[in-house]
Amino acid sequence: MTDKPFQYEPVERFGEGLTTARPWNQSALVRVERLNGRVAMLGFAAALIGELITGHGPAGQVLALLRWYLS
């Protein structure tokens, strides 16, 4: 069985890839971006809930965890 050589993407002018159509599966990219957005919203909500519980913002929570871990 022979391996196909790796094929790089064609060389483009600067910025051309932002405006031209790509052969990627657009529906898969939409699902991935939607998942990333939802996970980010979940993390933001967790930071807010943690702030309500502890009284410290996200940075304060990280510092408190570091202080606890290093002590």
C-alpha positions, 0 to 999 in steps of 0.5 A, a space after each residue: 500500500 502506498 501512502 499519498 504524499 501530504 498536500 499543503 494548501 495552495 499559496 494565497 495572497 495576504 487576506 485572500 483566505 478570509 474572503 474566498 470560499 473554502 471546501 470545509 464542511 460548513 455545517 460541522 463548523 457551525 456546530 463546533 462554534 455553537 458548542 464553543 459559545 455554549 461552553 463559554 456561557 456555562 463558564 461565565 455563569 459558573 464564575 458568577 455563581 462562584 462569586 455569589 457563593 464566595 464573595 470573590 470575583 474569578 481572579 480572587 477565586 483563583 488567588 484563594 485557590 493558589 493560596 490554599 494549594 501553596 500553604 
